[in-house]
Amino acid sequence: MTEYDFELKFTLPSPDAEPEQFVNALYEAGCDDATVGLGLQGRVALSFTREATSAQEAVASAIADVTKAIPGAKLIEATPDYVGITDIAGFVGCSRQNIRKILIDNSLAPTPVHSGTTVIWHLANVLDWLKSKGSFKIEDRLIEMSFATMKVNVEKEVASVKRVARNSAASTPIKLKAAKYQQQTSKQVLA
């Protein structure tokens, strides 16, 4: 068994719900390996250090435990996944300026999820690419975890798109050739 560190953020069943009321239920449901954050009304964040045979198992079991303790809770995000330059620099242990130069000035760098004033990437794609370049020593466990959280977030967004498409008159499917590329990249991360 390996220890995996990750965070899960949820909305509570009611926007008026006080998160404190769920602390005991979370503990009893198996979230005794998490620190519970109660900063926002109607939301809860849990920072886990969970033992499991894989990162995917750790994240999936944690989500199951939270939804068992708080029926109706909806996952907002699993991390580490969406990251900016400062986050990436922290993960690989170098300066923000160095990461900016590597990612922004290199046409072969992973494509961002969002490009604007703030640029956002999936951490798994960046770590896998940096490791393949041989520039940084990156733990396989971190790549595994960031891939597991990326997968959860992407699956959540796909479900959201399908839900909207079912309720929309303009639900014409959009086919992208890039989808094959993304699948290949994801398979490389797992290898």
Backbone bond lengths (Angstrom), bond angles and torsions (degrees), N, CA, C in turn:
res aa  C-N    CA-C-N  psi(-1)  N-CA   C-N-CA  omega(-1)  CA-C   N-CA-C  phi
1 M - - - 1.447 - - 1.529 109.21 -
2 T 1.311 114.45 143.45 1.461 121.73 -179.45 1.525 108.80 -120.69
3 E 1.326 116.29 147.65 1.467 120.36 175.16 1.522 109.73 -88.62
4 Y 1.333 115.74 132.16 1.462 122.39 179.05 1.527 109.27 -121.30
5 D 1.331 115.73 134.35 1.458 122.30 178.30 1.527 109.35 -106.22
6 F 1.338 115.85 128.96 1.460 120.92 179.69 1.519 108.62 -162.39
7 E 1.321 115.03 169.22 1.470 120.62 179.69 1.516 109.70 -130.43
8 L 1.322 115.00 142.16 1.458 121.71 175.57 1.521 108.35 -123.11
9 K 1.343 116.34 136.03 1.459 122.01 178.68 1.523 108.22 -119.95
10 F 1.343 115.61 132.97 1.463 121.47 -176.72 1.522 111.19 -130.52
11 T 1.354 115.80 150.54 1.452 120.41 164.29 1.521 105.87 -90.91
12 L 1.309 115.97 145.73 1.456 121.34 179.16 1.521 109.57 -84.47
13 P 1.341 117.99 162.49 1.470 120.49 -176.23 1.524 114.17 -57.43
14 S 1.335 116.74 -28.29 1.463 120.90 178.68 1.525 108.39 -127.29
15 P 1.325 118.00 135.23 1.466 119.60 179.42 1.532 112.72 -63.28
16 D 1.332 116.45 -19.86 1.466 120.83 179.09 1.522 112.57 -90.71
17 A 1.320 117.30 -3.08 1.466 121.04 -176.08 1.525 110.81 -65.11
18 E 1.311 114.78 136.89 1.463 120.98 174.72 1.526 107.65 -86.99
19 P 1.328 118.48 120.35 1.470 120.86 -176.47 1.527 114.05 -58.50
20 E 1.333 117.74 -29.28 1.461 121.25 -177.33 1.527 112.46 -57.29
21 Q 1.336 116.70 -29.79 1.458 120.03 -177.46 1.529 113.00 -66.47
22 F 1.338 117.80 -14.44 1.462 120.97 -176.32 1.537 113.86 -102.11
23 V 1.324 117.67 -3.89 1.464 120.71 -174.15 1.527 111.86 -59.05
24 N 1.329 118.27 -48.66 1.465 120.63 -179.75 1.526 111.84 -64.36
25 A 1.333 116.51 -41.41 1.470 120.29 178.81 1.522 110.97 -62.17
26 L 1.331 117.27 -39.39 1.470 120.77 177.95 1.523 110.46 -63.03
27 Y 1.306 116.70 -44.55 1.462 121.24 179.63 1.530 109.93 -61.24
28 E 1.324 116.94 -47.58 1.463 121.82 -178.54 1.531 112.16 -66.78
29 A 1.331 118.22 -26.44 1.469 121.93 -179.49 1.520 112.80 -82.93
30 G 1.340 117.68 -2.90 1.460 119.73 177.28 1.512 114.75 112.46
31 C 1.318 117.84 7.05 1.460 121.08 -179.57 1.527 111.58 -93.12
32 D 1.335 116.37 30.41 1.463 120.96 178.63 1.524 111.84 -72.81
33 D 1.329 116.72 -5.29 1.462 122.20 177.28 1.532 111.36 -101.36
34 A 1.335 115.93 20.10 1.467 121.01 -177.52 1.519 110.65 -128.76
35 T 1.320 114.22 148.59 1.456 121.41 168.25 1.520 106.28 -95.89
36 V 1.320 116.55 127.53 1.460 121.29 -174.35 1.522 109.43 -97.06
37 G 1.330 115.64 126.51 1.459 121.90 176.63 1.512 109.89 -100.27
38 L 1.336 116.20 128.34 1.464 121.61 -174.19 1.516 112.76 -120.04
39 G 1.316 117.76 28.03 1.464 121.22 -171.42 1.510 116.62 -66.84
40 L 1.310 119.48 -31.36 1.462 121.23 -176.07 1.518 111.15 -116.63
41 Q 1.325 115.67 133.33 1.462 119.74 175.89 1.522 108.63 -63.11
42 G 1.331 116.03 135.62 1.459 121.10 178.71 1.517 113.73 84.91
43 R 1.336 116.49 2.23 1.476 120.51 179.83 1.521 110.44 -139.05
44 V 1.312 114.21 158.69 1.456 120.36 175.27 1.536 107.89 -146.46
45 A 1.318 115.73 141.83 1.469 121.68 176.56 1.523 107.35 -123.88
46 L 1.314 116.49 139.05 1.450 121.20 179.65 1.515 109.36 -125.98
47 S 1.312 116.15 126.89 1.464 122.54 177.77 1.524 107.44 -102.95
48 F 1.329 115.93 108.97 1.465 122.33 -173.49 1.525 112.53 -97.90
49 T 1.317 115.64 146.72 1.459 124.58 159.42 1.514 103.50 -126.38
50 R 1.337 116.42 96.79 1.466 122.13 -170.54 1.520 111.19 -116.33
51 E 1.328 115.50 134.35 1.457 121.33 174.76 1.520 108.77 -84.81
52 A 1.339 115.29 134.04 1.462 120.87 178.95 1.525 108.73 -162.74
53 T 1.312 116.35 170.44 1.463 120.59 178.08 1.520 111.83 -80.99
54 S 1.358 116.68 -18.02 1.468 120.52 177.05 1.521 109.22 -152.97
55 A 1.308 115.80 161.08 1.462 120.65 176.98 1.523 110.52 -63.07
56 Q 1.330 116.47 -40.93 1.465 120.74 179.91 1.528 110.51 -60.22
57 E 1.329 116.74 -42.17 1.467 120.92 178.42 1.529 110.49 -65.13
58 A 1.325 117.31 -41.46 1.466 121.45 -179.81 1.526 110.55 -60.45
59 V 1.316 116.94 -48.35 1.464 121.12 -177.94 1.529 110.80 -68.00
60 A 1.326 116.80 -45.72 1.472 120.24 -178.56 1.525 111.30 -62.15
61 S 1.323 117.68 -42.49 1.469 119.70 -179.54 1.526 110.85 -68.58
62 A 1.321 117.78 -35.43 1.463 120.89 177.88 1.526 110.62 -65.86
63 I 1.317 117.54 -43.96 1.467 120.81 177.71 1.527 109.83 -60.87
64 A 1.330 116.84 -43.56 1.469 120.55 178.47 1.524 111.21 -61.52
65 D 1.331 116.75 -42.04 1.465 120.27 179.67 1.530 111.44 -63.73
66 V 1.323 117.03 -43.10 1.468 120.41 -179.46 1.523 110.51 -65.67
67 T 1.319 117.72 -45.30 1.467 119.71 -177.87 1.530 111.85 -70.92
68 K 1.325 117.12 -22.67 1.466 120.65 173.25 1.540 109.32 -72.49
69 A 1.318 116.63 -41.21 1.465 121.17 -178.97 1.515 112.39 -74.12
70 I 1.333 116.71 -32.59 1.466 121.45 -177.12 1.532 108.59 -128.80
71 P 1.326 117.48 79.92 1.471 119.35 178.95 1.532 109.98 -56.33
72 G 1.317 115.55 134.50 1.462 120.45 -179.54 1.519 114.21 91.40
73 A 1.341 117.14 -5.52 1.469 119.56 176.22 1.526 108.47 -67.28
74 K 1.331 115.60 141.37 1.476 120.80 -179.44 1.523 109.30 -118.25
75 L 1.324 115.25 130.59 1.463 120.65 179.20 1.528 109.75 -67.26
76 I 1.323 115.92 129.79 1.465 122.00 173.76 1.523 108.81 -92.08
77 E 1.329 115.75 -50.21 1.470 119.67 -173.76 1.524 110.12 -163.26
78 A 1.325 114.84 146.54 1.467 122.53 170.24 1.527 106.71 -112.28
79 T 1.328 116.34 135.31 1.466 119.70 179.70 1.522 109.39 -129.73
80 P 1.312 118.23 154.61 1.459 128.82 13.35 1.534 111.89 -84.11
81 D 1.311 115.68 129.77 1.464 121.17 175.38 1.513 110.55 -149.36
82 Y 1.333 118.41 -79.41 1.456 121.09 -177.97 1.527 109.26 -71.46
83 V 1.335 116.63 120.55 1.458 120.46 -175.53 1.522 111.72 -138.62
84 G 1.326 114.52 151.08 1.450 122.20 172.45 1.521 109.23 -104.34
85 I 1.296 115.99 -175.65 1.465 122.21 -176.94 1.527 111.96 -59.77
86 T 1.314 117.59 -43.57 1.465 121.07 -179.07 1.524 110.59 -63.01
87 D 1.332 116.97 -42.30 1.465 121.06 178.38 1.526 110.74 -61.09
88 I 1.324 116.01 -46.61 1.463 120.56 -178.43 1.521 110.17 -61.55
89 A 1.326 116.70 -44.24 1.469 120.77 178.79 1.523 110.38 -57.89
90 G 1.319 117.67 -39.99 1.451 121.48 177.77 1.516 112.64 -64.69
91 F 1.324 117.42 -39.91 1.460 121.05 -179.82 1.520 112.57 -68.28
92 V 1.337 117.06 -36.95 1.471 119.30 -175.99 1.521 113.15 -98.41
93 G 1.333 117.21 -6.96 1.458 120.82 174.70 1.516 115.17 75.11
94 C 1.325 116.40 46.35 1.466 119.62 175.16 1.520 108.87 -143.64
95 S 1.301 116.54 -178.22 1.468 119.54 -176.49 1.528 111.73 -76.15
96 R 1.304 113.51 153.92 1.461 121.66 176.10 1.533 110.06 -60.19
97 Q 1.329 116.52 -39.50 1.464 121.27 -178.93 1.538 110.96 -63.69
98 N 1.329 115.97 -39.11 1.460 120.13 179.26 1.531 110.72 -64.34
99 I 1.316 116.61 -45.22 1.466 120.22 178.95 1.523 110.47 -64.06
100 R 1.318 117.26 -41.65 1.468 120.86 178.68 1.528 109.98 -57.71
101 K 1.322 116.03 -46.88 1.469 120.03 -179.58 1.530 110.71 -62.40
102 I 1.318 116.95 -42.73 1.473 121.11 -178.23 1.525 111.34 -65.58
103 L 1.331 117.35 -45.01 1.467 120.60 -173.50 1.521 114.17 -85.73
104 I 1.306 117.62 -42.43 1.463 120.49 -175.10 1.525 111.51 -77.63
105 D 1.327 116.94 -37.18 1.464 120.71 -175.58 1.529 113.98 -89.55
106 N 1.330 118.24 5.31 1.458 120.84 -175.93 1.520 109.40 -117.99
107 S 1.320 116.79 115.48 1.466 120.79 -177.64 1.526 112.09 -68.80
108 L 1.326 118.16 -15.06 1.464 121.29 179.09 1.528 112.52 -91.91
109 A 1.318 117.06 -3.52 1.469 121.27 179.80 1.529 109.84 -65.66
110 P 1.325 116.85 155.86 1.465 119.35 178.19 1.527 111.62 -56.57
111 T 1.305 115.54 145.45 1.454 121.96 179.10 1.528 109.31 -73.25
112 P 1.331 117.30 132.56 1.470 119.16 178.39 1.528 111.84 -67.68
113 V 1.320 115.42 156.50 1.455 122.21 173.11 1.525 108.57 -75.75
114 H 1.333 115.44 -34.93 1.459 121.85 178.41 1.521 107.98 -141.48
115 S 1.323 115.72 134.28 1.455 120.62 177.97 1.516 108.27 -127.22
116 G 1.295 115.40 120.35 1.460 121.63 -179.04 1.511 107.14 -170.05
117 T 1.323 116.60 -144.63 1.456 120.03 176.46 1.524 109.44 -56.56
118 T 1.324 115.81 -43.53 1.458 121.77 172.99 1.517 107.45 -109.21
119 V 1.323 117.10 131.92 1.461 121.63 178.66 1.528 107.57 -102.02
120 I 1.337 116.19 132.93 1.462 122.24 -176.75 1.532 109.22 -124.00
121 W 1.331 115.57 135.67 1.466 122.87 177.14 1.524 109.70 -123.54
122 H 1.329 115.51 165.13 1.462 121.08 164.77 1.524 105.29 -82.39
123 L 1.329 116.65 125.42 1.460 121.78 -177.79 1.519 112.13 -57.00
124 A 1.319 118.53 -40.48 1.467 121.36 -178.15 1.524 111.34 -58.05
125 N 1.324 117.11 -43.25 1.465 120.45 -179.52 1.522 111.56 -64.14
126 V 1.338 116.57 -41.89 1.463 120.67 -179.10 1.523 111.00 -68.39
127 L 1.337 117.10 -47.12 1.471 119.94 -179.19 1.517 111.53 -61.99
128 D 1.323 116.15 -43.21 1.469 120.06 179.22 1.530 110.49 -60.96
129 W 1.321 116.90 -42.82 1.470 121.38 -179.51 1.531 110.70 -67.19
130 L 1.341 116.65 -45.66 1.469 119.80 179.61 1.524 111.18 -62.27
131 K 1.327 115.96 -39.92 1.471 119.39 179.48 1.534 110.33 -65.57
132 S 1.325 116.97 -40.66 1.469 120.40 -179.53 1.529 111.85 -65.46
133 K 1.334 116.61 -28.26 1.468 120.50 177.25 1.525 111.17 -74.16
134 G 1.343 116.62 -18.36 1.456 120.43 -178.95 1.513 113.58 77.31
135 S 1.326 116.83 10.72 1.458 121.11 -176.84 1.524 113.07 -78.71
136 F 1.322 116.36 -29.49 1.454 120.85 -174.18 1.516 110.19 -134.04
137 K 1.320 114.87 148.60 1.459 120.77 174.43 1.526 106.59 -91.33
138 I 1.318 116.52 112.74 1.462 121.52 -175.00 1.527 108.29 -124.04
139 E 1.325 115.69 130.42 1.458 120.78 -179.22 1.524 110.95 -66.41
140 D 1.327 115.35 134.58 1.465 120.16 177.35 1.531 111.16 -60.62
141 R 1.339 116.64 -33.78 1.461 120.52 -179.71 1.529 110.97 -62.56
142 L 1.335 117.99 -36.81 1.462 121.27 177.73 1.528 110.61 -68.58
143 I 1.315 116.86 -40.97 1.469 119.95 177.05 1.526 109.75 -63.55
144 E 1.335 116.45 -43.46 1.462 120.81 178.91 1.532 110.83 -59.87
145 M 1.336 116.31 -45.43 1.466 119.79 -179.04 1.521 111.30 -66.26
146 S 1.327 116.89 -43.85 1.463 118.84 -178.68 1.533 111.15 -66.51
147 F 1.332 117.09 -30.93 1.463 119.40 175.17 1.528 110.48 -68.94
148 A 1.335 116.66 -41.96 1.473 120.49 -179.99 1.525 111.04 -61.90
149 T 1.333 117.37 -43.30 1.467 119.61 -179.70 1.528 111.23 -71.34
150 M 1.341 117.04 -35.38 1.464 119.93 175.71 1.529 109.54 -61.08
151 K 1.316 116.39 -44.46 1.464 121.22 -178.97 1.530 110.36 -60.06
152 V 1.319 117.34 -44.85 1.468 121.28 178.83 1.528 109.98 -61.00
153 N 1.326 117.43 -46.42 1.472 121.15 -178.37 1.527 111.87 -65.46
154 V 1.319 116.87 -41.74 1.466 120.28 179.49 1.525 110.27 -66.40
155 E 1.339 117.35 -43.78 1.467 120.01 178.60 1.531 110.91 -61.82
156 K 1.323 117.17 -37.90 1.464 121.54 177.77 1.532 109.82 -63.11
157 E 1.329 117.40 -42.69 1.465 121.11 -179.95 1.526 111.54 -69.22
158 V 1.322 117.79 -38.23 1.468 120.71 177.46 1.529 109.79 -62.24
159 A 1.331 116.58 -43.05 1.465 120.23 177.73 1.528 110.29 -61.28
160 S 1.314 117.19 -38.94 1.460 121.60 178.75 1.531 111.18 -64.61
161 V 1.325 115.98 -43.27 1.470 120.48 178.61 1.527 110.04 -62.80
162 K 1.322 117.21 -43.09 1.472 120.37 179.26 1.523 111.13 -63.25
163 R 1.328 116.88 -39.86 1.468 121.49 179.12 1.533 110.09 -63.18
164 V 1.321 117.16 -44.90 1.462 121.18 179.22 1.531 110.07 -65.77
165 A 1.329 116.72 -41.18 1.468 120.59 -179.12 1.529 111.29 -63.04
166 R 1.323 116.76 -38.65 1.474 120.10 178.45 1.527 111.01 -63.26
167 N 1.323 116.64 -32.08 1.460 121.44 -176.92 1.524 113.47 -94.89
168 S 1.332 116.82 3.69 1.452 120.52 -174.99 1.518 110.69 -115.77
169 A 1.330 115.41 143.41 1.464 120.16 176.13 1.523 110.48 -72.56
170 A 1.309 117.76 -25.23 1.470 122.40 -177.71 1.522 109.55 -98.71
171 S 1.311 116.56 60.69 1.464 119.78 -176.72 1.522 112.70 -101.71
172 T 1.323 116.65 35.40 1.450 121.31 177.36 1.524 109.40 -66.31
173 P 1.337 117.60 126.82 1.463 118.56 -178.76 1.529 112.23 -65.36
174 I 1.314 115.44 143.71 1.454 122.41 176.78 1.518 107.40 -109.10
175 K 1.320 116.48 124.57 1.462 119.90 -179.55 1.516 109.07 -105.98
176 L 1.305 115.40 129.56 1.455 121.31 -179.96 1.519 109.99 -120.63
177 K 1.306 116.07 133.28 1.456 119.84 175.31 1.524 110.30 -67.40
178 A 1.318 116.79 -25.67 1.462 121.24 -178.27 1.523 111.57 -64.28
179 A 1.323 117.70 -21.85 1.464 120.34 -179.30 1.526 110.61 -59.56
180 K 1.346 117.35 -38.50 1.468 120.16 177.22 1.514 110.54 -63.47
181 Y 1.336 116.75 -41.37 1.455 121.10 178.94 1.519 110.47 -61.87
182 Q 1.334 117.34 -44.61 1.460 121.09 -179.43 1.523 110.50 -62.65
183 Q 1.336 117.82 -39.60 1.455 121.06 179.03 1.526 110.23 -65.09
184 Q 1.333 116.92 -41.18 1.456 120.16 178.81 1.518 110.76 -64.28
185 T 1.327 117.43 -41.73 1.460 121.67 179.04 1.519 109.89 -62.42
186 S 1.335 116.73 -42.95 1.464 120.53 179.54 1.520 111.32 -63.10
187 K 1.333 117.37 -39.45 1.468 120.78 179.03 1.532 110.41 -65.99
188 Q 1.331 116.44 -36.00 1.471 120.08 179.21 1.527 110.21 -65.52
189 V 1.331 117.17 -36.95 1.465 120.88 179.70 1.522 109.67 -63.67
190 L 1.346 116.34 -38.34 1.463 120.39 -178.97 1.528 112.81 -71.99
191 A 1.341 116.86 -28.65 1.462 120.09 -174.99 1.518 112.42 -67.21
